[in-house]
Amino acid sequence: MGVADVSGTAEAGQSSERDAEHRVGRGLLSRFIGAVFLVLLGGLLLLDQALMRANEEQAALDAKSTALLAESFVRAHDMLLERLIGLPFDRPEGRDSLWIREEATRWLSSMPSVRHAWVVDADGRRVLDVDRSNHAQGIDSAAVLDKLDRAQIPNALSIYVRHDAGTGGTDRGLIVMMRSFSPPAPVSPVRGGLPSSLRGGLLIEVDSLRTFLARTSPRSRVALLLIAGNDTITRLRGGTNRSTTSDAMHHGVVRLPNGGTWTVMASHALTPRSRRLMVWTLGVGGAIFLAFGLLREQRRALHVAARSVELERLYSDVKRANQAKSEFLANVSHELRTPLNAIVGFVELLRDGFYGDLTPRQVPPVDRIAASATHLRHLVDQVLDIAKIAAGRLEVHSETIVLRPFVLNVASELESLVSEKGLALSITVGASLPRVRTDPTHLRQILINLIGNAVKYTPSGSVSVRARLLGAPEELGARTPMPRAGMDDPSAAALLAKAPRSGIWVALQVIDTGVGIAATDLTRIFDEFEQVNAGPRGDSMQRGTGLGLAISRRLARLLGGDISVESVLGRGSTFTIWLPVSPADLARERPVTGEVQTIPTA
């Protein structure tokens, strides 16, 4: 192999690879994988930010909700304190002290968080004193009250937190809520009123507030602080024990009825790093797996595309080689016909005595030469026809013919061949059959091939040629007489089912009573150079070439029809030529009685 061949092969391989890549769309797939990676990366970033925002929003929501709960807790106790101060202690219509205490106790029963409640008049006399110290732990209420009695209330309402020694922790402290009330002006006793100012107070357990705030405890909460100034009122632990400097921290404000404020600090754990790492790992791993699968499919598709390109290239080469072979056969066959025609012509001149009379010894060799030349010319004609058909150079010249005289003319050409074997040849072609538009030369060649084969493979019996119209509308088809029914004449519906396609057809059948063909060979007989019961190879003139049926089927298909075969081994064969009929030609025909003509043998 030369350098040029090697370079040409390499260039062909590179061209095949480029064609395969272009067909698969390798660049498009690469861009698609890159886009998938970018979209997935953006999605993971958005998911990570969404998780972070969710933690921040959860912390902010927890701080606000806790602040609202604390406000409601304080306001509920402030309302209770207002009701206690509003009891009719010194009013003319006032009730006795026993009723007042029972009423206050009943109100306090709905507030288990209140440890001690009292009301003091302007003289320092306690007009109401309800002690529920059995619900508290560790603080001496009496000592606290002594200090509070001496304390001055700067505003109408004062709220602060006390943590005394021995409380055991900040959660054992007390919330002190004190309120004073002074009437704006003296009121007539007739109309009722307060003779002097009152002040009351509540001691509220911080632990109750802690229990109240613990109603909402998100799982992501680390800790929650309620702060009054610099003093921590209570601390709540969340659903997780993890606490890092990266936790989400948010503040809330508790607005007290006296105008003061407390601060709520809610700390929430961020999404664990391991969970976020797992999300990223799963996302990136899924993307890599997807990319691997896509690349694997791309390689497979590239391999298939490369094979397809290679097969197309090989098919193109084979097609060109086959076309070159067909053209070569056509040219050679055409060139062979000229000397063969000369041989046949000179042999005929010898037989006619143009060069003198032949001696008895010369007659048999000359007849042998004539027969061999005729056979060789027939063989060359067949090879030329098959080569022209394969090369697409065979022309079709359609004419409108009357089928009955055409078939009779062809049959008369073969009358001598039929007579030599002692066979009966019958022609059943109705004169009312419609005209057929076809190429008479090719149709004649088909009939000669089929009738010649029927005579060749029928040792004794008969050969029949029949024609019938199938698929025509009833009003048109009824005008054509049907052939006689017989053993080898299937019904019109069954025969029409074997037509190449729907339409109107003339089924021209060649029927023999010869050796028949096996069912396994019915398809093979139409292949080129295929023969069944071909005989000894040495007798080429009797054996044939195996091209007659192949040429006949190809010619029939060029004419718009086809050839089908039915055969029973040992009982004969039926070859059907399907000729299409135009509805316009069918409508112009006149009803004429058909005839059956039998050509007797010698």
C-alpha positions in Angstrom: 0.0 0.0 0.0 1.4 3.4 -1.0 1.6 6.6 0.9 -1.3 8.0 -1.1 -3.5 5.0 -0.1 -2.6 5.4 3.6 -3.4 9.1 3.6 -6.6 8.6 1.7 -7.7 5.9 4.2 -6.8 8.2 7.1 -8.7 11.1 5.5 -11.7 8.9 4.9 -11.6 7.8 8.6 -11.5 11.3 9.8 -14.3 12.3 7.5 -16.4 9.4 8.8 -15.7 10.5 12.4 -16.7 14.1 11.6 -19.9 12.9 9.9 -20.7 10.7 12.9 -20.1 13.6 15.3 -22.2 15.9 13.2 -25.0 13.4 13.0 -25.0 12.7 16.8 -24.7 16.4 17.6 -21.7 16.1 19.9 -21.2 19.8 20.4 -24.9 20.3 21.2 -24.7 17.5 23.8 -21.7 19.1 25.4 -23.5 22.4 25.7 -26.5 20.7 27.1 -24.4 19.0 29.8 -22.7 22.3 30.6 -26.2 24.0 30.9 -27.4 21.1 33.2 -24.4 21.6 35.4 -24.9 25.4 35.6 -28.6 25.0 36.3 -28.0 22.3 39.0 -25.2 24.5 40.6 -27.6 27.5 40.6 -30.3 25.3 42.1 -28.1 24.1 44.9 -27.0 27.6 45.7 -30.6 28.7 45.8 -31.5 25.8 48.0 -28.6 26.5 50.4 -29.6 30.1 50.6 -33.3 29.1 51.1 -32.2 26.9 54.0 -30.3 29.7 55.6 -33.2 32.2 55.1 -35.6 29.6 56.6 -33.5 29.5 59.7 -33.3 33.3 59.9 -37.1 33.6 59.3 -37.8 30.9 61.9 -35.7 32.8 64.5 -37.4 36.1 63.7 -40.8 34.5 63.9 -40.0 32.8 67.1 -38.8 36.1 68.7 -42.0 37.9 67.6 -44.3 35.1 68.7 -42.6 34.9 72.1 -42.9 38.7 72.5 -46.6 38.5 71.7 -47.1 35.7 74.2 -45.2 37.7 76.9 -47.3 40.8 76.2 -50.5 38.8 76.5 -49.3 37.3 79.8 -48.5 40.7 81.3 -51.7 42.3 80.0 -53.9 39.5 81.4 -52.4 40.1 84.8 -52.7 43.8 84.5 -56.4 43.4 83.8 -56.7 41.2 86.8 -55.0 43.8 88.9 -57.4 46.5 87.6 -60.4 44.3 88.5 -59.0 43.7 92.0 -58.5 47.5 92.7 -62.0 48.1 91.3 -63.7 46.0 93.9 -66.2 48.0 96.2 -64.0 48.3 99.2 -65.3 51.5 100.8 -68.3 52.4 98.6 -71.7 52.9 100.2 -73.1 50.1 98.1 -70.0 48.0 98.9 -70.3 44.4 100.1 -68.8 42.9 103.2 -65.1 41.9 103.3 -65.9 38.2 103.1 -67.7 38.6 99.8 -64.9 40.7 98.4 -62.3 38.1 99.4 -64.3 35.3 97.8 -64.7 37.2 94.6 -61.0 38.0 94.5 -60.1 34.4 95.2 -62.4 33.2 92.4 -60.7 35.6 89.9 -57.3 34.5 91.1 -58.2 30.8 90.6 -58.0 31.4 86.8 -54.5 32.8 87.2 -52.4 30.0 88.8 -49.3 32.1 88.1 -50.2 34.7 90.8 -48.5 33.9 94.1 -49.8 36.9 96.2 -52.4 39.6 95.5 -53.1 42.6 97.8 -54.8 46.0 97.8 -53.8 48.8 100.2 -55.7 52.0 100.9 -54.2 55.5 101.4 -53.7 54.8 105.2 -51.6 51.8 104.5 -54.4 49.4 105.5 -54.6 46.2 103.5 -58.2 46.0 102.4 -57.4 42.8 100.4 -54.7 40.3 101.0 -54.7 36.9 99.3 -51.7 34.7 99.8 -51.1 31.6 97.6 -47.6 31.0 98.9 -48.1 27.2 98.8 -47.8 27.5 95.0 -44.4 29.1 95.2 -41.0 28.0 96.4 -38.1 29.6 98.1 -39.2 33.3 98.6 -40.6 34.9 101.7 -43.7 36.8 100.5 -44.1 38.7 103.8 -40.6 40.1 103.5 -41.2 41.2 100.0 -44.5 42.8 100.9 -43.0 44.8 103.7 -40.5 46.3 101.3 -43.2 46.9 98.7 -45.5 48.6 101.2 -42.8 51.2 101.9 -42.0 51.6 98.3 -43.4 54.4 96.3 -45.0 53.7 92.9 -43.6 56.3 90.5 -46.3 55.6 87.8 -49.8 54.3 87.8 -48.4 50.9 86.9 -45.0 49.5 87.8 -43.6 46.2 86.7 -40.2 44.8 87.6 -38.5 41.5 88.6 -37.1 40.5 91.9 -34.5 37.8 92.5 -34.0 37.2 96.2 -31.4 35.0 97.8 -32.3 31.4 98.1 -34.4 31.3 95.0 -32.3 28.6 93.5 -31.9 30.4 90.2 -33.3 33.2 88.1 -36.3 31.1 87.1 -37.4 31.1 90.9 -37.8 34.9 90.8 -40.9 37.0 91.0 -42.5 39.5 88.7 -43.8 42.4 90.8 -46.8 44.3 89.3 -48.1 47.3 91.3 -50.8 49.7 90.3 -52.2 52.8 92.0 -55.5 54.6 91.4 -56.5 58.0 92.6 -59.9 59.5 91.7 -59.6 62.8 89.8 -62.0 64.6 92.2 -64.2 63.9 95.2 -67.5 62.4 94.4 -70.7 62.7 96.3 -71.5 59.7 98.4 -75.0 59.7 97.0 -73.5 59.0 93.6 -70.8 56.8 94.9 -67.0 56.9 94.4 -63.7 56.3 96.1 -63.0 58.2 99.2 -59.3 57.8 98.9 -56.6 56.5 96.5 -55.9 52.7 96.3 -53.0 50.8 95.2 -52.6 47.0 94.6 -50.0 44.6 93.6 -49.4 41.1 92.3 -46.5 38.7 92.9 -46.2 36.5 89.7 -44.0 33.5 89.5 -41.4 33.7 86.8 -41.6 30.0 86.4 -45.3 30.4 85.3 -44.2 32.8 82.6 -41.5 30.4 81.5 -44.1 27.6 81.3 -46.5 29.9 79.3 -43.8 30.8 76.8 -42.7 27.2 76.4 -46.0 26.5 74.6 -44.2 27.2 71.3 -40.8 25.6 71.0 -39.5 25.1 67.4 -37.1 22.2 66.9 -34.4 24.5 65.5 -34.4 26.7 68.7 -31.2 26.7 70.6 -32.1 29.1 73.4 -34.6 31.9 74.2 -34.0 34.7 76.7 -36.5 37.2 78.1 -34.5 40.2 79.4 -35.7 43.3 81.4 -32.9 45.9 81.2 -29.8 44.1 82.4 -31.7 41.4 84.2 -32.6 38.0 82.6 -36.2 37.2 83.5 -36.1 33.6 82.2 -34.3 31.3 79.8 -35.8 28.6 77.6 -33.9 25.8 76.0 -34.9 24.7 72.5 -35.3 21.4 70.7 -31.6 21.2 70.0 -28.6 21.3 72.2 -26.3 22.5 69.5 -25.1 26.1 70.0 -22.4 27.7 67.8 -21.4 31.2 67.0 -23.0 30.8 63.6 -26.5 30.4 65.0 -29.3 32.7 63.7 -30.1 35.3 66.4 -33.1 37.6 66.4 -34.6 40.1 68.8 -38.2 40.8 69.8 -39.7 43.6 71.9 -42.3 43.0 74.6 -44.3 46.3 75.1 -45.6 46.5 78.7 -48.8 48.3 79.7 -46.8 50.9 81.7 -44.8 51.9 78.6 -41.7 49.9 79.4 -40.2 47.2 77.3 -38.6 43.8 77.7 -36.4 42.1 75.1 -36.7 38.7 73.7 -33.6 37.1 72.2 -34.2 33.9 70.1 -31.3 31.8 69.0 -31.9 29.2 66.3 -29.5 26.6 64.9 -28.6 26.9 61.3 -29.1 23.9 59.0 -26.3 21.4 60.1 -23.3 21.5 57.9 -23.5 17.8 57.4 -27.0 18.1 56.0 -26.0 20.9 53.7 -23.0 18.9 52.6 -25.2 15.9 52.0 -27.5 18.0 49.8 -24.5 19.3 47.8 -23.1 15.8 47.6 -26.3 14.3 46.3 -26.8 17.2 43.9 -23.3 17.1 42.4 -23.3 13.3 42.5 -26.6 13.2 40.6 -25.2 15.7 38.1 -22.1 13.6 37.6 -24.1 10.4 37.2 -26.4 12.2 34.7 -23.4 13.5 32.8 -21.8 10.0 32.8 -25.0 8.5 31.5 -25.3 11.1 28.8 -21.6 10.7 27.8 -22.1 7.0 27.7 -25.1 7.3 25.5 -23.3 9.8 23.4 -20.4 7.3 22.9 -22.9 4.6 22.0 -24.7 6.9 19.6 -21.4 8.0 18.2 -20.4 4.4 17.7 -23.8 3.6 16.0 -23.5 6.8 13.9 -20.0 5.8 12.9 -21.1 2.4 11.9 -24.0 3.9 10.0 -21.7 6.2 8.1 -19.4 3.4 7.4 -22.3 1.2 6.2 -23.5 4.1 4.0 -20.1 4.5 2.6 -19.8 0.7 1.9 -23.3 0.7 0.4 -22.3 3.6 -1.8 -19.2 1.8 -2.9 -21.2 -1.4 -3.5 -23.8 0.5 -5.4 -21.2 2.2 -7.6 -19.5 -1.2 -8.2 -22.8 -2.9 -9.0 -23.7 0.0 -11.3 -20.3 -0.3 -13.0 -20.8 -4.1 -13.3 -24.2 -3.6 -14.8 -22.9 -1.0 -17.3 -20.0 -3.3 -18.1 -22.3 -6.2 -18.7 -24.6 -4.0 -20.8 -21.7 -2.7 -22.9 -20.1 -6.2 -23.3 -23.4 -7.8 -24.2 -24.1 -5.1 -26.7 -20.7 -5.6 -28.3 -21.2 -9.4 -28.3 -24.4 -9.1 -30.3 -22.6 -7.7 -33.4 -20.3 -10.7 -34.0 -23.1 -13.1 -33.0 -25.4 -11.6 -35.5 -22.7 -12.0 -38.2 -22.2 -15.7 -37.2 -26.0 -16.3 -37.3 -26.3 -14.5 -40.7 -23.4 -16.5 -42.3 -24.8 -19.8 -40.9 -28.1 -19.0 -42.5 -26.4 -18.2 -45.8 -24.6 -21.6 -45.6 -27.9 -23.4 -44.9 -29.6 -21.6 -47.8 -26.8 -22.7 -50.2 -25.6 -19.1 -50.9 -22.0 -20.5 -51.0 -23.0 -23.8 -52.6 -24.9 -26.8 -51.6 -23.8 -28.5 -48.3 -22.8 -32.1 -48.4 -24.7 -34.6 -46.2 -21.8 -34.6 -43.8 -21.8 -30.7 -43.5 -25.5 -30.3 -42.7 -25.4 -31.6 -39.1 -22.4 -29.4 -38.0 -23.9 -26.4 -39.6 -27.3 -27.0 -37.9 -25.4 -27.4 -34.6 -23.6 -24.1 -35.2 -26.8 -22.4 -36.0 -28.5 -23.7 -32.8 -25.5 -22.8 -30.6 -25.3 -19.3 -32.1 -29.0 -18.8 -31.6 -28.8 -20.0 -28.0 -25.8 -17.8 -27.4 -27.5 -14.8 -28.9 -30.6 -15.5 -26.6 -28.2 -15.7 -23.6 -26.6 -12.4 -24.5 -30.0 -10.8 -25.0 -31.0 -11.9 -21.5 -27.8 -10.7 -19.9 -28.2 -7.4 -21.7 -31.8 -7.0 -20.5 -30.9 -7.8 -16.9 -28.0 -5.4 -17.1 -30.2 -2.6 -18.5 -32.8 -3.2 -15.9 -30.2 -3.0 -13.1 -28.7 0.1 -14.5 -32.0 1.8 -15.0 -31.4 2.1 -18.8 -34.3 -0.1 -20.0 -37.0 2.1 -21.6 -40.7 1.5 -21.5 -42.8 2.5 -24.5 -46.5 2.1 -23.6 -49.1 1.5 -26.2 -52.8 0.5 -26.0 -53.2 -3.1 -27.2 -56.1 -5.5 -27.6 -55.2 -8.4 -25.4 -56.9 -11.3 -27.4 -55.1 -10.9 -30.8 -51.8 -10.1 -29.0 -51.9 -13.3 -27.0 -52.9 -15.4 -30.1 -50.0 -13.9 -32.0 -47.5 -14.8 -29.3 -48.9 -18.3 -29.0 -48.6 -18.9 -32.7 -44.9 -18.2 -32.5 -44.6 -21.0 -30.0 -46.9 -23.4 -31.8 -44.0 -25.4 -33.3 -42.4 -25.8 -29.9 -45.6 -27.1 -28.4 -46.2 -29.4 -31.2 -42.8 -31.0 -30.9 -43.6 -32.2 -27.4 -47.2 -33.3 -28.2 -48.8 -30.9 -25.8 -52.2 -29.1 -26.1 -52.2 -25.3 -26.0 -55.5 -23.6 -25.1 -56.1 -19.9 -25.2 -58.9 -18.5 -23.1 -58.9 -14.7 -23.6 -62.3 -13.0 -24.0 -62.7 -10.5 -26.8 -64.6 -8.2 -24.4 -61.6 -7.7 -22.2 -60.7 -4.0 -21.9 -57.7 -2.6 -23.8 -54.5 -2.6 -21.8 -52.0 0.2 -21.9 -48.5 -1.4 -21.7 -45.3 -2.0 -23.6 -46.0 -4.8 -26.1 -42.4 -5.7 -26.6 -41.8 -6.4 -22.9 -45.2 -8.1 -22.5 -44.3 -10.3 -25.4 -41.0 -11.2 -23.8 -42.7 -12.1 -20.6 -45.3 -14.3 -22.3 -42.6 -16.1 -24.3 -40.6 -16.7 -21.2 -43.5 -18.1 -19.2 -45.0 -20.2 -22.0 -41.6 -21.5 -23.0 -40.9 -22.6 -19.4 -44.3 -24.2 -19.2 -43.6 -26.2 -22.3 -40.1 -27.0 -21.1 -41.2 -28.4 -17.8 -44.4 -30.2 -18.9 -43.6 -33.7 -20.2 -47.2 -34.4 -21.1 -50.5 -32.7 -20.8 -51.5 -29.2 -21.7 -50.5 -25.6 -21.4 -53.3 -23.0 -21.0 -53.3 -19.2 -21.3 -56.2 -17.5 -19.6 -57.2 -13.9 -18.9 -59.9 -12.4 -16.7 -60.9 -9.0 -15.4 -60.7 -8.5 -11.6 -61.6 -5.6 -9.3 -63.9 -3.7 -11.8 -67.2 -2.2 -10.5 -70.1 -4.5 -10.8 -71.9 -2.5 -13.5 -68.7 -2.7 -15.7 -67.2 -6.0 -14.6 -70.5 -7.9 -15.3 -70.1 -7.2 -19.0 -67.0 -9.3 -19.2 -67.8 -13.0 -19.4 -66.0 -15.1 -16.8 -63.9 -18.1 -17.8 -65.2 -21.6 -17.0 -64.6 -22.8 -13.5 -62.3 -25.7 -13.0 -59.8 -27.2 -10.7 -57.1 -24.7 -11.5 -59.4 -21.7 -11.7 -59.8 -20.1 -8.2 -62.6 -17.8 -7.5 -62.4 -14.1 -8.4 -62.2 -13.0 -4.8 -59.4 -15.4 -3.9 -57.5 -14.5 -7.0 -58.0 -10.7 -6.5 -56.6 -11.1 -2.9 -53.2 -12.0 -4.5 -53.1 -8.7 -6.6 -50.1 -6.4 -5.9 -52.4 -3.7 -4.7 -56.0 -2.5 -4.9 -57.3 -1.5 -8.3 -58.6 -3.0 -11.6 -56.5 -5.7 -13.1 -56.3 -8.1 -16.0 -55.0 -11.4 -14.6 -53.2 -13.1 -17.5 -52.4 -16.7 -16.4 -50.1 -19.4 -17.9 -51.1 -22.7 -16.5 -49.3 -26.0 -17.1 -49.7 -29.6 -15.9 -46.0 -30.2 -15.6 -43.6 -31.2 -12.8 -44.5 -28.3 -10.5 -42.4 -26.4 -8.0 -41.9 -27.1 -4.3 -43.3 -24.5 -1.8 -39.8 -23.8 -0.5 -38.6 -22.8 -4.0 -41.5 -20.5 -5.0 -39.5 -17.4 -4.0 -36.1 -18.6 -5.1 -37.1 -19.1 -8.7 -37.4 -15.3 -9.3 -33.8 -14.7 -8.2 -31.1 -14.3 -10.8 -29.3 -17.4 -12.0 -31.5 -19.6 -9.7 -33.0 -22.7 -11.2 -35.1 -25.6 -10.0 -34.5 -29.1 -11.6 -32.0 -27.4 -14.0 -30.7 -30.7 -15.4 -27.1 -31.7 -16.0 -24.7 -28.8 -16.2 -23.1 -30.1 -19.4 -26.3 -29.6 -21.4 -26.3 -25.9 -21.3 -28.9 -25.5 -24.1 -31.4 -27.5 -22.1 -30.4 -26.2 -18.7 -30.9 -22.5 -19.4 -29.4 -19.5 -17.6 -31.9 -18.9 -14.7 -32.6 -15.3 -15.9 -35.9 -15.8 -17.6 -38.2 -15.5 -14.6 -36.0 -12.8 -13.0 -36.3 -10.7 -16.1 -40.0 -11.4 -16.5 -40.8 -10.2 -12.9 -38.7 -7.1 -13.3 -40.3 -6.3 -16.6 -43.8 -6.8 -15.1 -43.0 -4.4 -12.3 -41.7 -1.9 -14.8 -45.1 -2.2 -16.6 -46.9 -1.3 -13.3 -47.9 -4.9 -12.4 -46.2 -8.0 -11.1 -46.0 -11.8 -11.5 -47.2 -14.3 -8.9 -47.0 -18.1 -8.9 -48.9 -21.0 -7.4 -47.7 -24.5 -7.8 -48.2 -28.0 -6.5 -45.2 -30.4 -6.8 -46.1 -33.0 -9.5 -49.4 -31.3 -10.5 -48.2 -28.2 -12.4 -47.9 -24.5 -11.9 -49.8 -21.3 -12.5 -48.0 -18.1 -13.3 -50.2 -14.9 -13.2 -49.2 -11.7 -14.9 -51.0 -8.7 -13.3 -51.7 -5.9 -15.8 -53.2 -2.7 -14.5 -56.3 -1.4 -16.3 -57.3 2.3 -16.3 -61.0 2.9 -15.4 -61.3 5.2 -18.4 -60.3 2.3 -20.7 -62.7 0.0 -19.0 -65.7 2.4 -19.4 -65.1 2.6 -23.2 -65.3 -1.1 -23.8 -68.4 -2.7 -25.3 -69.8 -6.0 -24.1 -68.8 -8.7 -26.5 -69.2 -12.5 -26.0 -65.8 -14.1 -25.2 -64.5 -17.0 -27.1 -62.2 -19.9 -26.1 -59.7 -21.0 -28.7 -57.7 -24.2 -28.5 -54.6 -24.5 -30.8 -54.3 -28.3 -31.6 -51.0 -29.9 -31.6 -49.5 -32.1 -34.3 
